[in-house]
Amino acid sequence: MDYMFITPDKMDGKRISYDYVVQQYEIQRLLKGHPLIVLRDICEEITSGIRVRKEYYTDKDGYKIIAPGDIRNEVIYINELKIVQPEVVREKDIINNGDILVTASGKSGQIIYVNGILEGCVITSDIIKITLKDKREGIRLYKFLKSSIGQMLLNSIKIGILNKIFVEDIEKLSIPEDFDTYGDDNWYDISPYSSAEKLYKSAELIFSRLLDYKGEEEYLKCFYVMKHLDSHRLDPEYYSNFYTELYRLIHKNTGNVKWQRIAEVAEIKRANKPDISENQKVKYFLLADIDPNLSIIKETHEDFYGNLSNRMRYIVRDGELVTAKGGSATGTKGHVSALITEEFDGMVTTDALYNLVPKNISPYYLLFLFKQPVILNQINMFTKGTLYKLIQRKDFEQIKIPRLESSLEEQIADKMLNYLTKLRNQN
């Protein structure tokens, strides 16, 4: 929608933000008619951990400490955690089996369920610990917070460019009283997005029967590099990728899966400046206008072409794809991709994206692949840079695409088509 009227009682004087107000409005609409409870009412404790200083770390006995950077693809590798001195640890900083962790800055909103292996570790101040009164509900709350509606609730309380989440906002979060029925069929009535999510999950199920790669790898710390040497890549992490399950997987064809380079299945358009008059009004969208979870374009804009950034170089067409070229989320679960549908045909977008024209492959199947760990981890492997990650064209062209039997690709594509249709009907 282009605009909406919000009454004063729906405004928060501390957050004068269009995105915040619209998110709150959408959440209220989705949860209308469902009894709600405040999260703190079912919790024994909601708190954050230690504000770490350099001198707190030790190589002697102490507590292993978890920071947001230790969470990779929602997995914590406990053997890689640093240790802090016992005297700086308070009881509230220690996590126990059944607790739920929420990252509170950077890539905030990641959810971790504390199992027996993590019990006894401590957390930094950038992680929030949720301890329920009834520990038996831990798994269900964990699943709820990871669901599309749970993530939408968490997104609504993120603040600033760091997407900070504060303990007091988590405490005041209103969730459905029947959150513990998540997983039952009647749960899916809570959100109009859930039927779309079920379609996507069914597509993943088909795919996983043939290629069950979850992307949760433990990378080698010590290894010899005998080949693959690149004078432009001096970072050990890059070379560790050649000793992974992923690398072995994408270099071996089987009876069910054949691998093709992305350059063989799609034309990657050149980011040449289009022949558009500076006085011409154009519709456009940016990388930030694409929802990373749903893979849809959520917002567009209109202005004179001469007023736009010099990076607005692609004219996109129906049936094409766009996918992120750079940014901190490139090659992660937050990686941005979207299919260009008829309503966005002819719009202009930025060269911060790659613009793909599928050939001999369904665009819906290709979009599905750009949401899978087997592709995202390849992108992450080739990215360069620390603060701003970037995958260069020559590396992007080498990404390996799994080709299945045509009937299976069609099944996945059909589910993705219905998935996107349902999402468009909600907006």
DRENKEVO-775142 format. One record per residue (C-alpha): y negated, x, z negated; residue in one letter. Coordinates in steps of 0.2 Angstrom, whole numbers. Layout:
+-------+-------+-------+------+
|    yy |    xx |    zz | type |
+-------+-------+-------+------+
|     Y |     X |     Z |    A |
...
+-------+-------+-------+------+
END
This chain:
+-------+-------+-------+------+
|    yy |    xx |    zz | type |
+-------+-------+-------+------+
|     0 |     0 |     0 |    M |
|   -18 |     6 |     4 |    D |
|   -26 |    -1 |   -12 |    Y |
|   -23 |   -12 |   -27 |    M |
|   -33 |   -21 |   -41 |    F |
|   -29 |   -15 |   -59 |    I |
|   -35 |   -25 |   -73 |    T |
|   -43 |   -15 |   -88 |    P |
|   -29 |   -18 |  -100 |    D |
|   -18 |    -8 |   -88 |    K |
|   -29 |     7 |   -89 |    M |
|   -27 |    22 |  -101 |    D |
|   -44 |    30 |  -105 |    G |
|   -36 |    47 |  -107 |    K |
|   -28 |    47 |   -90 |    R |
|   -40 |    43 |   -76 |    I |
|   -28 |    46 |   -62 |    S |
|   -23 |    36 |   -47 |    Y |
|    -5 |    42 |   -47 |    D |
|    -3 |    39 |   -65 |    Y |
|   -10 |    21 |   -64 |    V |
|     1 |    17 |   -49 |    V |
|    16 |    24 |   -57 |    Q |
|    14 |    14 |   -73 |    Q |
|    11 |    -2 |   -63 |    Y |
|    27 |     1 |   -53 |    E |
|    37 |     5 |   -68 |    I |
|    31 |   -11 |   -77 |    Q |
|    36 |   -21 |   -61 |    R |
|    53 |   -13 |   -61 |    L |
|    56 |   -17 |   -79 |    L |
|    48 |   -34 |   -80 |    K |
|    60 |   -46 |   -89 |    G |
|    71 |   -32 |   -97 |    H |
|    69 |   -30 |  -116 |    P |
|    62 |   -13 |  -120 |    L |
|    64 |    -1 |  -135 |    I |
|    53 |    14 |  -140 |    V |
|    63 |    30 |  -138 |    L |
|    58 |    36 |  -156 |    R |
|    65 |    21 |  -164 |    D |
|    83 |    26 |  -159 |    I |
|    80 |    44 |  -163 |    C |
|    83 |    55 |  -178 |    E |
|    71 |    68 |  -171 |    E |
|    61 |    72 |  -156 |    I |
|    54 |    90 |  -156 |    T |
|    50 |   106 |  -146 |    S |
|    55 |   123 |  -151 |    G |
|    48 |   141 |  -154 |    I |
|    32 |   147 |  -146 |    R |
|    39 |   164 |  -141 |    V |
|    31 |   180 |  -143 |    R |
|    37 |   196 |  -135 |    K |
|    40 |   204 |  -152 |    E |
|    52 |   190 |  -157 |    Y |
|    65 |   196 |  -145 |    Y |
|    79 |   208 |  -151 |    T |
|    95 |   217 |  -145 |    D |
|   103 |   215 |  -162 |    K |
|   111 |   199 |  -170 |    D |
|   101 |   183 |  -169 |    G |
|   100 |   167 |  -160 |    Y |
|   102 |   164 |  -141 |    K |
|    86 |   156 |  -134 |    I |
|    84 |   144 |  -120 |    I |
|    68 |   143 |  -109 |    A |
|    65 |   132 |   -94 |    P |
|    68 |   147 |   -83 |    G |
|    86 |   149 |   -89 |    D |
|    90 |   132 |   -82 |    I |
|    96 |   134 |   -64 |    R |
|   102 |   119 |   -54 |    N |
|   104 |   110 |   -71 |    E |
|   116 |   124 |   -77 |    V |
|   113 |   136 |   -92 |    I |
|   122 |   153 |   -91 |    Y |
|   124 |   156 |  -109 |    I |
|   129 |   175 |  -107 |    N |
|   112 |   178 |   -99 |    E |
|   101 |   171 |  -113 |    L |
|    90 |   182 |  -122 |    K |
|    91 |   184 |  -141 |    I |
|    77 |   181 |  -154 |    V |
|    77 |   187 |  -172 |    Q |
|    84 |   175 |  -185 |    P |
|    68 |   175 |  -196 |    E |
|    57 |   167 |  -183 |    V |
|    69 |   152 |  -181 |    V |
|    67 |   136 |  -190 |    R |
|    80 |   123 |  -192 |    E |
|    72 |   111 |  -180 |    K |
|    73 |   124 |  -166 |    D |
|    92 |   124 |  -166 |    I |
|   101 |   113 |  -155 |    I |
|   117 |   104 |  -159 |    N |
|   131 |    95 |  -149 |    N |
|   125 |    78 |  -143 |    G |
|   107 |    83 |  -142 |    D |
|    97 |    80 |  -125 |    I |
|    85 |    93 |  -119 |    L |
|    70 |    89 |  -107 |    V |
|    61 |   103 |   -99 |    T |
|    42 |   101 |  -103 |    A |
|    33 |   112 |   -91 |    S |
|    34 |   119 |   -74 |    G |
|    49 |   110 |   -66 |    K |
|    48 |    98 |   -80 |    S |
|    59 |    83 |   -82 |    G |
|    76 |    92 |   -80 |    Q |
|    89 |    85 |   -92 |    I |
|   102 |    95 |  -101 |    I |
|   116 |    88 |  -112 |    Y |
|   120 |   100 |  -126 |    V |
|   139 |   103 |  -127 |    N |
|   149 |   113 |  -139 |    G |
|   146 |   129 |  -129 |    I |
|   127 |   128 |  -131 |    L |
|   127 |   122 |  -149 |    E |
|   118 |   134 |  -161 |    G |
|   106 |   141 |  -148 |    C |
|    87 |   138 |  -150 |    V |
|    74 |   132 |  -138 |    I |
|    57 |   137 |  -133 |    T |
|    41 |   126 |  -135 |    S |
|    43 |   122 |  -117 |    D |
|    59 |   112 |  -120 |    I |
|    59 |    95 |  -130 |    I |
|    75 |    91 |  -140 |    K |
|    80 |    73 |  -142 |    I |
|    92 |    70 |  -157 |    T |
|    99 |    52 |  -157 |    L |
|   103 |    43 |  -173 |    K |
|   119 |    38 |  -165 |    D |
|   126 |    53 |  -157 |    K |
|   139 |    43 |  -147 |    R |
|   125 |    36 |  -136 |    E |
|   120 |    54 |  -131 |    G |
|   129 |    54 |  -114 |    I |
|   123 |    37 |  -110 |    R |
|   105 |    42 |  -113 |    L |
|   107 |    58 |  -103 |    Y |
|   114 |    48 |   -88 |    K |
|    99 |    36 |   -90 |    F |
|    86 |    50 |   -90 |    L |
|    94 |    58 |   -75 |    K |
|    94 |    41 |   -65 |    S |
|    80 |    36 |   -53 |    S |
|    72 |    25 |   -65 |    I |
|    73 |    38 |   -79 |    G |
|    65 |    51 |   -68 |    Q |
|    52 |    39 |   -63 |    M |
|    48 |    36 |   -82 |    L |
|    47 |    55 |   -85 |    L |
|    36 |    58 |   -70 |    N |
|    24 |    45 |   -76 |    S |
|    20 |    55 |   -92 |    I |
|    18 |    72 |   -84 |    K |
|     1 |    79 |   -85 |    I |
|    -9 |    92 |   -76 |    G |
|    -5 |   104 |   -62 |    I |
|     9 |   111 |   -73 |    L |
|    17 |    94 |   -75 |    N |
|    17 |    96 |   -94 |    K |
|    27 |    83 |  -104 |    I |
|    21 |    82 |  -123 |    F |
|    33 |    77 |  -137 |    V |
|    22 |    62 |  -142 |    E |
|    23 |    55 |  -125 |    D |
|    42 |    56 |  -125 |    I |
|    42 |    48 |  -142 |    E |
|    32 |    33 |  -135 |    K |
|    42 |    31 |  -120 |    L |
|    48 |    13 |  -118 |    S |
|    66 |    12 |  -111 |    I |
|    77 |    -3 |  -107 |    P |
|    86 |    -9 |  -123 |    E |
|   102 |   -10 |  -113 |    D |
|   101 |     8 |  -107 |    F |
|   118 |    11 |  -114 |    D |
|   126 |     0 |  -101 |    T |
|   121 |    13 |   -87 |    Y |
|   136 |    15 |   -76 |    G |
|   141 |    -4 |   -77 |    D |
|   139 |   -14 |   -62 |    D |
|   126 |   -25 |   -70 |    N |
|   115 |   -10 |   -74 |    W |
|   110 |    -8 |   -56 |    Y |
|   100 |   -25 |   -57 |    D |
|    87 |   -15 |   -67 |    I |
|    79 |    -6 |   -52 |    S |
|    78 |   -11 |   -34 |    P |
|    80 |     7 |   -29 |    Y |
|    98 |     7 |   -37 |    S |
|   107 |    -1 |   -23 |    S |
|    99 |    12 |   -11 |    A |
|   105 |    25 |   -23 |    E |
|   123 |    18 |   -23 |    K |
|   123 |    20 |    -4 |    L |
|   117 |    38 |    -5 |    Y |
|   131 |    42 |   -18 |    K |
|   144 |    34 |    -7 |    S |
|   139 |    46 |     7 |    A |
|   140 |    61 |    -5 |    E |
|   158 |    55 |   -10 |    L |
|   163 |    56 |     9 |    I |
|   156 |    73 |    11 |    F |
|   163 |    80 |    -5 |    S |
|   181 |    76 |     0 |    R |
|   179 |    88 |    14 |    L |
|   167 |   101 |     6 |    L |
|   166 |   101 |   -12 |    D |
|   153 |   114 |   -16 |    Y |
|   142 |   110 |   -31 |    K |
|   131 |   125 |   -30 |    G |
|   133 |   130 |   -48 |    E |
|   137 |   149 |   -46 |    E |
|   136 |   163 |   -58 |    E |
|   129 |   178 |   -48 |    Y |
|   135 |   196 |   -50 |    L |
|   125 |   208 |   -60 |    K |
|   133 |   224 |   -53 |    C |
|   139 |   227 |   -35 |    F |
|   138 |   239 |   -21 |    Y |
|   129 |   235 |    -5 |    V |
|   138 |   242 |     9 |    M |
|   131 |   231 |    23 |    K |
|   118 |   218 |    25 |    H |
|   105 |   230 |    21 |    L |
|    87 |   225 |    25 |    D |
|    72 |   236 |    23 |    S |
|    61 |   221 |    20 |    H |
|    72 |   215 |     6 |    R |
|    73 |   227 |    -9 |    L |
|    77 |   213 |   -22 |    D |
|    94 |   214 |   -30 |    P |
|    95 |   195 |   -31 |    E |
|    95 |   193 |   -12 |    Y |
|   110 |   204 |   -10 |    Y |
|   120 |   195 |   -24 |    S |
|   121 |   180 |   -12 |    N |
|   133 |   190 |    -1 |    F |
|   146 |   190 |   -15 |    Y |
|   146 |   171 |   -19 |    T |
|   157 |   156 |   -15 |    E |
|   143 |   149 |    -4 |    L |
|   143 |   165 |     8 |    Y |
|   162 |   164 |     9 |    R |
|   162 |   146 |    13 |    L |
|   149 |   146 |    27 |    I |
|   158 |   160 |    36 |    H |
|   175 |   151 |    37 |    K |
|   179 |   137 |    49 |    N |
|   193 |   125 |    44 |    T |
|   202 |   111 |    52 |    G |
|   190 |    99 |    44 |    N |
|   173 |   109 |    44 |    V |
|   165 |   119 |    58 |    K |
|   149 |   129 |    55 |    W |
|   134 |   129 |    67 |    Q |
|   117 |   138 |    65 |    R |
|   103 |   125 |    63 |    I |
|    95 |   132 |    79 |    A |
|   110 |   126 |    88 |    E |
|   109 |   108 |    82 |    V |
|    90 |   106 |    81 |    A |
|    74 |   112 |    90 |    E |
|    62 |   120 |    78 |    I |
|    45 |   115 |    85 |    K |
|    31 |   129 |    86 |    R |
|    16 |   126 |    75 |    A |
|     4 |   127 |    89 |    N |
|   -13 |   118 |    86 |    K |
|   -13 |   101 |    95 |    P |
|   -25 |    96 |   109 |    D |
|   -35 |    84 |    98 |    I |
|   -53 |    81 |    98 |    S |
|   -62 |    85 |    82 |    E |
|   -71 |    68 |    83 |    N |
|   -54 |    59 |    84 |    Q |
|   -48 |    49 |    69 |    K |
|   -30 |    53 |    65 |    V |
|   -17 |    48 |    52 |    K |
|    -9 |    62 |    43 |    Y |
|     2 |    66 |    28 |    F |
|     5 |    82 |    18 |    L |
|    19 |    90 |    10 |    L |
|    14 |    82 |    -7 |    A |
|    15 |    65 |     1 |    D |
|    34 |    66 |     2 |    I |
|    45 |    60 |   -12 |    D |
|    57 |    75 |   -16 |    P |
|    69 |    63 |   -24 |    N |
|    70 |    49 |   -12 |    L |
|    66 |    59 |     4 |    S |
|    53 |    47 |    10 |    I |
|    35 |    48 |    15 |    I |
|    26 |    39 |     1 |    K |
|     8 |    40 |     6 |    E |
|    -3 |    43 |    22 |    T |
|   -21 |    47 |    25 |    H |
|   -34 |    45 |    39 |    E |
|   -49 |    56 |    43 |    D |
|   -57 |    64 |    58 |    F |
|   -46 |    79 |    64 |    Y |
|   -61 |    91 |    63 |    G |
|   -62 |    87 |    44 |    N |
|   -43 |    92 |    41 |    L |
|   -36 |   109 |    37 |    S |
|   -33 |   121 |    51 |    N |
|   -14 |   120 |    46 |    R |
|   -13 |   102 |    52 |    M |
|    -3 |   107 |    68 |    R |
|    12 |    96 |    71 |    Y |
|    12 |    79 |    79 |    I |
|    28 |    71 |    73 |    V |
|    38 |    59 |    83 |    R |
|    51 |    45 |    78 |    D |
|    68 |    52 |    75 |    G |
|    62 |    70 |    70 |    E |
|    63 |    78 |    53 |    L |
|    51 |    88 |    42 |    V |
|    57 |   100 |    28 |    T |
|    48 |   112 |    17 |    A |
|    44 |   129 |    23 |    K |
|    37 |   136 |     7 |    G |
|    32 |   132 |   -11 |    G |
|    40 |   134 |   -28 |    S |
|    53 |   121 |   -26 |    A |
|    59 |   127 |    -9 |    T |
|    78 |   128 |    -9 |    G |
|    79 |   119 |   -26 |    T |
|    84 |   101 |   -30 |    K |
|    65 |    98 |   -28 |    G |
|    65 |   103 |   -10 |    H |
|    56 |    91 |     1 |    V |
|    63 |    84 |    17 |    S |
|    60 |    67 |    26 |    A |
|    64 |    58 |    42 |    L |
|    50 |    52 |    54 |    I |
|    52 |    34 |    57 |    T |
|    43 |    23 |    69 |    E |
|    29 |    19 |    57 |    E |
|    25 |    37 |    56 |    F |
|    26 |    41 |    75 |    D |
|    11 |    51 |    81 |    G |
|     5 |    56 |    64 |    M |
|    -1 |    74 |    61 |    V |
|     6 |    85 |    47 |    T |
|     5 |   102 |    40 |    T |
|    13 |   118 |    46 |    D |
|    19 |   120 |    27 |    A |
|    34 |   110 |    34 |    L |
|    46 |   114 |    48 |    Y |
|    47 |   100 |    61 |    N |
|    64 |    98 |    68 |    L |
|    70 |    89 |    83 |    V |
|    89 |    85 |    81 |    P |
|   100 |    87 |    96 |    K |
|   119 |    83 |    97 |    N |
|   117 |    78 |    78 |    I |
|   112 |    62 |    70 |    S |
|    95 |    64 |    61 |    P |
|   102 |    54 |    47 |    Y |
|   116 |    66 |    44 |    Y |
|   104 |    81 |    46 |    L |
|    93 |    73 |    32 |    L |
|   108 |    70 |    21 |    F |
|   112 |    89 |    23 |    L |
|    95 |    94 |    18 |    F |
|    98 |    86 |     1 |    K |
|   115 |    95 |    -2 |    Q |
|   117 |   111 |   -12 |    P |
|   127 |   119 |     2 |    V |
|   110 |   119 |    13 |    I |
|    98 |   121 |    -2 |    L |
|   106 |   136 |    -8 |    N |
|   106 |   144 |     9 |    Q |
|    87 |   141 |    10 |    I |
|    85 |   148 |    -7 |    N |
|    95 |   163 |    -2 |    M |
|    83 |   167 |    12 |    F |
|    66 |   163 |     4 |    T |
|    54 |   177 |     0 |    K |
|    41 |   179 |   -13 |    G |
|    40 |   175 |   -32 |    T |
|    24 |   164 |   -35 |    L |
|    25 |   156 |   -18 |    Y |
|    42 |   155 |   -10 |    K |
|    43 |   155 |     9 |    L |
|    57 |   155 |    22 |    I |
|    53 |   163 |    38 |    Q |
|    57 |   155 |    55 |    R |
|    70 |   169 |    60 |    K |
|    79 |   166 |    43 |    D |
|    78 |   147 |    44 |    F |
|    86 |   147 |    61 |    E |
|   102 |   156 |    53 |    Q |
|   105 |   142 |    41 |    I |
|   123 |   136 |    43 |    K |
|   126 |   117 |    46 |    I |
|   143 |   110 |    42 |    P |
|   150 |    99 |    56 |    R |
|   163 |    86 |    52 |    L |
|   174 |    75 |    62 |    E |
|   162 |    64 |    72 |    S |
|   168 |    48 |    64 |    S |
|   164 |    55 |    47 |    L |
|   147 |    61 |    52 |    E |
|   143 |    43 |    58 |    E |
|   149 |    35 |    42 |    Q |
|   137 |    47 |    32 |    I |
|   123 |    44 |    45 |    A |
|   126 |    25 |    43 |    D |
|   124 |    25 |    24 |    K |
|   109 |    36 |    25 |    M |
|   101 |    23 |    38 |    L |
|   104 |     9 |    26 |    N |
|    98 |    20 |    11 |    Y |
|    81 |    23 |    20 |    L |
|    80 |     5 |    26 |    T |
|    82 |    -2 |     8 |    K |
|    69 |    11 |     1 |    L |
|    57 |     6 |    15 |    R |
|    59 |   -13 |    10 |    N |
|    55 |    -9 |    -8 |    Q |
|    38 |    -1 |    -3 |    N |
+-------+-------+-------+------+
END
